[in-house]
Amino acid sequence: MIKKLGKKLPTIVMIGPTFFWLILFVLIPLCYVIGISFLTKNAYGGVDGILSLQSYKDLFQSEYLKIFTGSLWLSLQTTILCLIIGYPFAYLIAKAPANRKKYMVLMIMLPFWINSIIRIYGWNTLLRTEGVINHLLIALGIISKPLEMLYTDGAVLLGMVYDLLPFTILPLYTSIEKIDTSLLEAARDLGATKRSTFMKIILPLTMPGIFAGSIQTFIPSLGLFYISEMMGGGKTMYIGNLIKNQFLSARNWPLGAALSIILIIITLILMKLYTRVGSLEDMA
């Protein structure tokens, strides 16, 4: 028994801290949120230990369904724009000379070194009525009065795309770099056009990267409440804002927990769909 334990000791030492960390900071909080979602809100902003499905029933109210629809539409727009912008960038990086490639990847990674809220606040400063962009346009005589660019749905979309674009580019870059160049050479030798080569060879081979980038963009965009508050002024409610408000303002923890569980379910469904076309390792 002692010998068997001695053989397993290195494995226990290696995975033990990670296992303990996941139990303490992932599994227990998740179970706590799930438990709260089935309880009842009391009149004082707390939670009563009375089991109820009322929080899940409330999710089918028209105002909450509208928020879900709007959030999914915003996330879809963000994902599509990130793919349109990110794919050419990723292709250029993958095909760049080796001595320049590492610097181009570094430029994509730089935003991760700065807090996301600070970067979004920079855009907030640029787009406001008294901001740099409006002053520059007026000075050039292009406009006569400041444009209302901030606190709009377009500003929220801009903030989402800017914040999540690296999460799209990096998986695409990894996927494009894995393409066997001999396939492209064979296509050219057989007389294939650039469009035909892209549609029939490059695009299918990079589908795992496209799906990985899409998921890594779509899922976070559902919960980035601070972007819609800083860039949209709280004029439009999204899922992330709704969850935050239920926990902090409305003090309806069961409903906030139920909304969180729905987001987790959406995430799990998307991850399951992704495993049909690619490996989870491509998202690392």
C-alpha positions as a Markdown table, in Angstrom:
| # | Residue | x | y | z |
|---|---|---|---|---|
| 1 | Met | 0.0 | 0.0 | 0.0 |
| 2 | Ile | 2.8 | 2.4 | 1.0 |
| 3 | Lys | 4.7 | 1.5 | -2.2 |
| 4 | Lys | 1.7 | 2.2 | -4.4 |
| 5 | Leu | 1.2 | 5.5 | -2.6 |
| 6 | Gly | 4.9 | 6.3 | -3.2 |
| 7 | Lys | 4.5 | 5.6 | -6.9 |
| 8 | Lys | 1.5 | 7.9 | -7.2 |
| 9 | Leu | 3.0 | 10.6 | -5.0 |
| 10 | Pro | 4.6 | 12.5 | -7.9 |
| 11 | Thr | 1.3 | 12.5 | -9.8 |
| 12 | Ile | -0.6 | 13.7 | -6.8 |
| 13 | Val | 2.0 | 16.5 | -6.1 |
| 14 | Met | 1.7 | 17.6 | -9.8 |
| 15 | Ile | -2.1 | 17.6 | -10.2 |
| 16 | Gly | -3.1 | 18.2 | -6.6 |
| 17 | Pro | -2.7 | 22.0 | -6.5 |
| 18 | Thr | -4.5 | 22.4 | -9.8 |
| 19 | Phe | -7.3 | 20.0 | -8.7 |
| 20 | Phe | -7.7 | 21.9 | -5.4 |
| 21 | Trp | -7.7 | 25.2 | -7.2 |
| 22 | Leu | -10.5 | 24.1 | -9.6 |
| 23 | Ile | -12.5 | 22.7 | -6.7 |
| 24 | Leu | -12.2 | 25.8 | -4.6 |
| 25 | Phe | -12.6 | 28.5 | -7.2 |
| 26 | Val | -14.6 | 26.9 | -10.0 |
| 27 | Leu | -16.7 | 23.9 | -8.8 |
| 28 | Ile | -17.8 | 25.3 | -5.4 |
| 29 | Pro | -18.8 | 28.8 | -6.7 |
| 30 | Leu | -20.6 | 27.2 | -9.6 |
| 31 | Cys | -22.6 | 24.9 | -7.3 |
| 32 | Tyr | -23.3 | 28.0 | -5.2 |
| 33 | Val | -24.7 | 29.9 | -8.2 |
| 34 | Ile | -26.8 | 26.9 | -9.3 |
| 35 | Gly | -28.2 | 26.5 | -5.8 |
| 36 | Ile | -29.1 | 30.2 | -5.5 |
| 37 | Ser | -30.9 | 30.1 | -8.9 |
| 38 | Phe | -33.5 | 27.7 | -7.4 |
| 39 | Leu | -34.1 | 29.8 | -4.3 |
| 40 | Thr | -36.5 | 32.7 | -3.6 |
| 41 | Lys | -35.7 | 36.4 | -3.3 |
| 42 | Asn | -37.0 | 38.0 | 0.0 |
| 43 | Ala | -38.2 | 41.5 | 0.5 |
| 44 | Tyr | -34.9 | 42.7 | 2.0 |
| 45 | Gly | -32.7 | 41.9 | -1.0 |
| 46 | Gly | -31.6 | 38.6 | 0.4 |
| 47 | Val | -32.4 | 35.0 | -0.4 |
| 48 | Asp | -34.8 | 32.7 | 1.4 |
| 49 | Gly | -34.2 | 29.0 | 1.6 |
| 50 | Ile | -37.4 | 28.2 | -0.3 |
| 51 | Leu | -37.0 | 26.2 | -3.5 |
| 52 | Ser | -38.6 | 27.8 | -6.5 |
| 53 | Leu | -38.5 | 27.8 | -10.3 |
| 54 | Gln | -39.7 | 31.4 | -10.4 |
| 55 | Ser | -36.4 | 32.8 | -11.6 |
| 56 | Tyr | -36.3 | 30.5 | -14.6 |
| 57 | Lys | -40.0 | 31.3 | -15.3 |
| 58 | Asp | -39.1 | 35.0 | -15.3 |
| 59 | Leu | -36.6 | 34.5 | -18.0 |
| 60 | Phe | -39.5 | 34.0 | -20.5 |
| 61 | Gln | -40.9 | 37.5 | -19.9 |
| 62 | Ser | -40.9 | 39.6 | -23.0 |
| 63 | Glu | -38.4 | 42.2 | -21.7 |
| 64 | Tyr | -35.8 | 39.5 | -20.8 |
| 65 | Leu | -36.3 | 37.7 | -24.2 |
| 66 | Lys | -35.7 | 41.1 | -25.9 |
| 67 | Ile | -32.5 | 41.6 | -24.0 |
| 68 | Phe | -31.3 | 38.0 | -24.9 |
| 69 | Thr | -32.1 | 38.6 | -28.5 |
| 70 | Gly | -30.3 | 42.0 | -28.6 |
| 71 | Ser | -27.3 | 40.5 | -26.8 |
| 72 | Leu | -27.1 | 37.6 | -29.2 |
| 73 | Trp | -27.4 | 39.9 | -32.2 |
| 74 | Leu | -24.6 | 42.2 | -30.8 |
| 75 | Ser | -22.4 | 39.1 | -30.3 |
| 76 | Leu | -23.1 | 37.9 | -33.8 |
| 77 | Gln | -22.2 | 41.2 | -35.3 |
| 78 | Thr | -19.0 | 41.4 | -33.2 |
| 79 | Thr | -18.0 | 37.9 | -34.3 |
| 80 | Ile | -18.6 | 38.5 | -38.0 |
| 81 | Leu | -16.7 | 41.8 | -38.0 |
| 82 | Cys | -13.8 | 40.3 | -36.1 |
| 83 | Leu | -13.6 | 37.5 | -38.7 |
| 84 | Ile | -13.8 | 39.9 | -41.6 |
| 85 | Ile | -11.0 | 42.1 | -40.1 |
| 86 | Gly | -9.0 | 39.4 | -38.5 |
| 87 | Tyr | -8.7 | 36.9 | -41.3 |
| 88 | Pro | -6.6 | 39.1 | -43.6 |
| 89 | Phe | -4.4 | 40.1 | -40.6 |
| 90 | Ala | -3.9 | 36.5 | -39.6 |
| 91 | Tyr | -3.1 | 35.5 | -43.2 |
| 92 | Leu | -0.5 | 38.3 | -43.6 |
| 93 | Ile | 1.1 | 37.3 | -40.3 |
| 94 | Ala | 1.2 | 33.6 | -41.2 |
| 95 | Lys | 2.8 | 34.3 | -44.6 |
| 96 | Ala | 5.2 | 36.9 | -43.4 |
| 97 | Pro | 9.0 | 36.2 | -43.2 |
| 98 | Ala | 10.1 | 34.5 | -40.0 |
| 99 | Asn | 12.1 | 37.5 | -38.8 |
| 100 | Arg | 9.1 | 39.8 | -39.0 |
| 101 | Lys | 6.4 | 37.3 | -38.0 |
| 102 | Lys | 7.4 | 37.3 | -34.3 |
| 103 | Tyr | 7.1 | 41.1 | -34.2 |
| 104 | Met | 3.7 | 41.1 | -35.8 |
| 105 | Val | 2.5 | 38.5 | -33.3 |
| 106 | Leu | 3.9 | 40.7 | -30.6 |
| 107 | Met | 1.9 | 43.6 | -31.8 |
| 108 | Ile | -1.3 | 41.5 | -31.6 |
| 109 | Met | -0.4 | 40.4 | -28.1 |
| 110 | Leu | 0.4 | 44.0 | -26.8 |
| 111 | Pro | -3.3 | 44.8 | -25.9 |
| 112 | Phe | -3.3 | 41.9 | -23.4 |
| 113 | Trp | -0.6 | 43.8 | -21.5 |
| 114 | Ile | -2.9 | 46.7 | -20.8 |
| 115 | Asn | -6.1 | 46.5 | -18.8 |
| 116 | Ser | -9.1 | 46.3 | -21.0 |
| 117 | Ile | -11.1 | 49.0 | -19.2 |
| 118 | Ile | -8.2 | 51.4 | -19.7 |
| 119 | Arg | -8.1 | 50.8 | -23.4 |
| 120 | Ile | -11.9 | 51.1 | -23.7 |
| 121 | Tyr | -11.8 | 54.4 | -21.7 |
| 122 | Gly | -9.3 | 55.6 | -24.3 |
| 123 | Trp | -11.9 | 55.1 | -27.1 |
| 124 | Asn | -14.4 | 56.8 | -24.8 |
| 125 | Thr | -12.2 | 59.8 | -24.7 |
| 126 | Leu | -11.6 | 59.8 | -28.5 |
| 127 | Leu | -15.3 | 59.5 | -29.4 |
| 128 | Arg | -16.9 | 61.9 | -27.0 |
| 129 | Thr | -18.3 | 65.2 | -28.3 |
| 130 | Glu | -15.3 | 67.2 | -27.0 |
| 131 | Gly | -12.9 | 64.4 | -28.0 |
| 132 | Val | -9.9 | 64.4 | -30.3 |
| 133 | Ile | -11.8 | 63.0 | -33.4 |
| 134 | Asn | -14.5 | 65.7 | -33.3 |
| 135 | His | -11.9 | 68.4 | -32.7 |
| 136 | Leu | -9.8 | 67.2 | -35.6 |
| 137 | Leu | -12.8 | 66.9 | -38.0 |
| 138 | Ile | -13.9 | 70.4 | -37.1 |
| 139 | Ala | -10.4 | 71.8 | -37.5 |
| 140 | Leu | -10.2 | 70.2 | -41.0 |
| 141 | Gly | -13.5 | 71.8 | -41.9 |
| 142 | Ile | -15.1 | 68.4 | -42.6 |
| 143 | Ile | -17.9 | 69.0 | -40.1 |
| 144 | Ser | -19.4 | 72.1 | -38.6 |
| 145 | Lys | -20.6 | 70.7 | -35.3 |
| 146 | Pro | -19.5 | 67.7 | -33.2 |
| 147 | Leu | -20.9 | 64.3 | -34.2 |
| 148 | Glu | -22.7 | 62.1 | -31.6 |
| 149 | Met | -20.4 | 59.1 | -31.9 |
| 150 | Leu | -20.4 | 58.0 | -28.2 |
| 151 | Tyr | -23.2 | 56.4 | -26.3 |
| 152 | Thr | -24.6 | 54.7 | -29.4 |
| 153 | Asp | -25.0 | 51.1 | -30.5 |
| 154 | Gly | -22.3 | 51.6 | -33.0 |
| 155 | Ala | -19.9 | 52.8 | -30.3 |
| 156 | Val | -20.7 | 49.6 | -28.3 |
| 157 | Leu | -20.0 | 47.5 | -31.4 |
| 158 | Leu | -16.7 | 49.3 | -32.0 |
| 159 | Gly | -15.6 | 48.7 | -28.4 |
| 160 | Met | -16.5 | 45.0 | -28.6 |
| 161 | Val | -14.6 | 44.5 | -31.9 |
| 162 | Tyr | -11.6 | 46.4 | -30.7 |
| 163 | Asp | -11.4 | 44.4 | -27.4 |
| 164 | Leu | -12.0 | 41.0 | -28.9 |
| 165 | Leu | -10.2 | 41.2 | -32.2 |
| 166 | Pro | -7.0 | 39.5 | -30.9 |
| 167 | Phe | -9.0 | 36.5 | -29.7 |
| 168 | Thr | -10.0 | 36.0 | -33.3 |
| 169 | Ile | -6.7 | 36.7 | -35.0 |
| 170 | Leu | -4.6 | 34.3 | -32.9 |
| 171 | Pro | -6.5 | 31.1 | -33.6 |
| 172 | Leu | -6.8 | 32.0 | -37.2 |
| 173 | Tyr | -3.1 | 32.6 | -37.4 |
| 174 | Thr | -2.4 | 29.3 | -35.9 |
| 175 | Ser | -4.7 | 27.5 | -38.3 |
| 176 | Ile | -3.4 | 29.3 | -41.4 |
| 177 | Glu | 0.2 | 28.6 | -40.5 |
| 178 | Lys | -0.5 | 24.8 | -40.4 |
| 179 | Ile | -1.6 | 24.8 | -44.0 |
| 180 | Asp | 0.7 | 22.6 | -46.2 |
| 181 | Thr | 2.2 | 25.0 | -48.8 |
| 182 | Ser | 2.6 | 22.0 | -51.2 |
| 183 | Leu | -1.2 | 22.0 | -51.6 |
| 184 | Leu | -1.2 | 25.6 | -52.7 |
| 185 | Glu | 1.6 | 25.0 | -55.1 |
| 186 | Ala | -0.3 | 22.0 | -56.6 |
| 187 | Ala | -3.4 | 24.1 | -57.0 |
| 188 | Arg | -1.4 | 26.7 | -58.9 |
| 189 | Asp | 0.2 | 24.1 | -61.1 |
| 190 | Leu | -3.2 | 22.7 | -62.0 |
| 191 | Gly | -4.4 | 26.2 | -63.1 |
| 192 | Ala | -6.6 | 27.1 | -60.1 |
| 193 | Thr | -7.3 | 30.8 | -59.7 |
| 194 | Lys | -6.6 | 32.6 | -56.4 |
| 195 | Arg | -10.3 | 32.7 | -55.6 |
| 196 | Ser | -10.7 | 29.0 | -56.3 |
| 197 | Thr | -7.6 | 28.1 | -54.2 |
| 198 | Phe | -9.0 | 30.1 | -51.3 |
| 199 | Met | -12.5 | 28.7 | -51.4 |
| 200 | Lys | -11.6 | 25.1 | -52.0 |
| 201 | Ile | -8.3 | 24.7 | -50.1 |
| 202 | Ile | -7.5 | 27.5 | -47.7 |
| 203 | Leu | -10.9 | 28.2 | -46.3 |
| 204 | Pro | -11.8 | 24.5 | -45.6 |
| 205 | Leu | -8.4 | 23.9 | -44.0 |
| 206 | Thr | -8.8 | 26.9 | -41.7 |
| 207 | Met | -12.3 | 26.2 | -40.6 |
| 208 | Pro | -11.1 | 25.0 | -37.1 |
| 209 | Gly | -9.4 | 28.3 | -36.6 |
| 210 | Ile | -12.5 | 30.2 | -37.8 |
| 211 | Phe | -14.7 | 28.3 | -35.4 |
| 212 | Ala | -12.2 | 28.7 | -32.5 |
| 213 | Gly | -11.9 | 32.4 | -33.1 |
| 214 | Ser | -15.7 | 32.8 | -33.4 |
| 215 | Ile | -16.3 | 31.0 | -30.1 |
| 216 | Gln | -13.6 | 33.0 | -28.3 |
| 217 | Thr | -15.2 | 36.2 | -29.6 |
| 218 | Phe | -18.9 | 35.3 | -29.4 |
| 219 | Ile | -18.9 | 33.9 | -25.8 |
| 220 | Pro | -17.0 | 36.8 | -24.1 |
| 221 | Ser | -19.0 | 39.4 | -25.9 |
| 222 | Leu | -22.2 | 38.2 | -24.2 |
| 223 | Gly | -20.8 | 39.1 | -20.8 |
| 224 | Leu | -18.7 | 42.3 | -21.3 |
| 225 | Phe | -21.0 | 44.6 | -19.5 |
| 226 | Tyr | -18.5 | 47.4 | -18.9 |
| 227 | Ile | -18.1 | 48.0 | -22.7 |
| 228 | Ser | -21.8 | 48.7 | -23.2 |
| 229 | Glu | -21.8 | 50.9 | -20.1 |
| 230 | Met | -18.7 | 52.9 | -21.1 |
| 231 | Met | -19.4 | 53.1 | -24.8 |
| 232 | Gly | -23.2 | 53.0 | -24.8 |
| 233 | Gly | -23.9 | 55.0 | -21.7 |
| 234 | Gly | -26.2 | 52.2 | -20.4 |
| 235 | Lys | -28.9 | 53.2 | -23.0 |
| 236 | Thr | -29.2 | 49.6 | -24.2 |
| 237 | Met | -29.4 | 46.6 | -21.8 |
| 238 | Tyr | -27.5 | 43.5 | -22.6 |
| 239 | Ile | -27.2 | 40.1 | -20.7 |
| 240 | Gly | -24.0 | 41.1 | -18.9 |
| 241 | Asn | -25.5 | 44.4 | -17.7 |
| 242 | Leu | -28.7 | 42.6 | -16.7 |
| 243 | Ile | -26.7 | 40.0 | -14.6 |
| 244 | Lys | -24.7 | 42.8 | -12.9 |
| 245 | Asn | -27.8 | 44.8 | -12.1 |
| 246 | Gln | -29.6 | 41.8 | -10.6 |
| 247 | Phe | -26.7 | 41.1 | -8.2 |
| 248 | Leu | -25.8 | 44.7 | -7.3 |
| 249 | Ser | -28.8 | 47.0 | -7.9 |
| 250 | Ala | -32.0 | 45.0 | -8.0 |
| 251 | Arg | -30.7 | 42.6 | -5.4 |
| 252 | Asn | -32.4 | 39.7 | -7.1 |
| 253 | Trp | -29.7 | 37.1 | -6.7 |
| 254 | Pro | -31.8 | 34.1 | -7.8 |
| 255 | Leu | -32.6 | 35.8 | -11.2 |
| 256 | Gly | -29.0 | 36.9 | -11.6 |
| 257 | Ala | -27.9 | 33.3 | -10.9 |
| 258 | Ala | -30.4 | 31.9 | -13.4 |
| 259 | Leu | -29.2 | 34.3 | -16.1 |
| 260 | Ser | -25.6 | 33.2 | -15.3 |
| 261 | Ile | -26.6 | 29.5 | -15.7 |
| 262 | Ile | -28.2 | 30.3 | -19.1 |
| 263 | Leu | -24.9 | 31.8 | -20.2 |
| 264 | Ile | -23.0 | 28.8 | -19.0 |
| 265 | Ile | -25.4 | 26.5 | -20.9 |
| 266 | Ile | -24.9 | 28.6 | -24.1 |
| 267 | Thr | -21.1 | 28.3 | -23.6 |
| 268 | Leu | -21.3 | 24.5 | -23.2 |
| 269 | Ile | -23.5 | 24.1 | -26.3 |
| 270 | Leu | -21.1 | 26.2 | -28.4 |
| 271 | Met | -18.1 | 24.2 | -27.1 |
| 272 | Lys | -19.9 | 21.0 | -27.9 |
| 273 | Leu | -20.6 | 22.2 | -31.5 |
| 274 | Tyr | -17.0 | 23.2 | -31.9 |
| 275 | Thr | -15.7 | 19.8 | -31.0 |
| 276 | Arg | -17.4 | 18.4 | -34.1 |
| 277 | Val | -15.2 | 20.5 | -36.4 |
| 278 | Gly | -12.0 | 21.0 | -34.4 |
| 279 | Ser | -10.0 | 20.3 | -31.3 |
| 280 | Leu | -10.2 | 22.3 | -28.1 |
| 281 | Glu | -6.4 | 22.5 | -28.3 |
| 282 | Asp | -6.8 | 24.9 | -31.2 |
| 283 | Met | -8.3 | 27.4 | -28.8 |
| 284 | Ala | -5.4 | 27.5 | -26.5 |
